[in-house]
Amino acid sequence: MSDSFRTFGRWLLGVILIVAGIGHLSFQRSDFQAQVPGWFPLDADLVVLASGVVEIVLGLALLVLVRHQVLVGWVVAAFFVVIFPGNIAQLVEGNDAFGLDSDTKRLVRLFFQPVLVAWALWATAAWRTWRRREPSN
């Protein structure tokens, strides 16, 4: 794939993260609270606010830290893995949010998280860079 397509993917993911982060801090705050597992030991609102700030920072990093895009890609991918239990909790606990008002819809959504991980690794060339690394002796 061309570098310009990859760059577009990186920028699009960055913008999506920034918008999602703003949603955490404002108009979608209660929806994001529905994804915080009931067993999680911190206040749901605190988790939503903190993760919103993290998403904004990661989105900006995707847009600005071009020289470090491989590292940023791994960090963004790791973030998507770390928040995955919240998506599982939404299914298991049956919490309605973001129009996910049935177990089927909540289950289908789970399959999109690996897409986000792959997107972060592809758009930053993190996966390609890792695959091309020199083997250890």
N, C-alpha and C positions, 0 to 999 in steps of 0.2 A: 504494500500500500504506500501511497505517496506520503511524504512528510507533511504536506499541507493538509491532507485528510486527517492525519494523526493529530496535528496541531489543532485543527477544528474540533476534534473529539476531546482534546485536553481542555480547550477553552469552554466548550459546551458543558463538560462535567464540572469545571470550576464555577461557572455561572449557576448551574443547578445546585451545587453545594451552598453557594452564597445565598440563593433564594430560599433554600430549605433552612439554612441557619437563621435567616431573618424570620421565617415562619415560626421557628422554635421560640424566638424572642417576642413574637407578637401574635399575628392572626391565626396561627395553627397550634398555639401553645397547648390547648386542652387535647387536641388530637394526638400530639406527640406524648403527652402524659399517659395516654392509654397504652402506649407501647412500653412503658417502664414496668418491668415485672413486679408483681405484688410482693415478692420475696426480697427484692433489692433493698439493701439496708439504708439507702439514702432517700431523702425527700424527692418525690417524683418531679416537682417543679424545679428543684435545684439541678437534677439530672438533665432535664430538658433545657434549662438555661445554659448550663455548662456545655452540653453537646451542641447547642446552637452556636455558641462562640467558637467551639472547635471546628464546626462545619464551615463557618465563615473564614476562619484562618486557613483551613485546608483549601477552600475554594480560591482564596487570594493567592495561596502558595502555588496552586496549579497555574494561575494566570501570570504570576510575577517571577517565580524562581525557576526560570527556564534552564539555567545552568545546573540546577540541582533537581531537574524533573524526574530523574530515575529514583532518587531517594524519596521525593515527594510522592511518586506513584506507589512505592511500597508502603509508605505511611498511610496514604488514603485507602489503599487496599486493606491494610490492617484495621483501619477504623471501621470499614464496612464489615469486617469479620467480627470485630468486638461488639458492634451494635446488633448483630444478628440475633442474639438471645432475646432482645426486645421484640423482634418480629415473631419469634416462636412463642413468647409469652402472650402476645396479642391473640394468637391462635388458640393456645391452650386455655387462656383465661376468658376467651370469648369477648374481648373488648372491641366495641365498634369504634372505628375512627377512619378517616380518609375515605369514606364510602365503603369500607370493608365491613359489611354488616352481616356476613355469613361465614361459616367455617370454610366453605369452598373458596370464597374470595380471599380469605386470609391465608389459606393453604397455597393457592396459586401465587400469591405475592411472595412467598418464601423462595420460589424459584428465580425471582428477579435479583436477589441479593448476590448470587454468584456472578450474574451478568455485570453488576456494578464493580465487583472485584476485578473481573477480567477487563472491563472498560478502563479502570484506573491503571492497570498494568500495561495494557496495550497503548493507551493514549500518551503515556509518558515514556514509552519504549523500555520500561523496567523489565518486562518479561524477556524481550529480545536481548537486552544487555546482559541479563543473567544467563541466558542460554549461550551467549557468545563468550562468556568469561573463560579465562585460561584454567585448565584443570589443575588441581592441586597435586603437588608431588609427594 
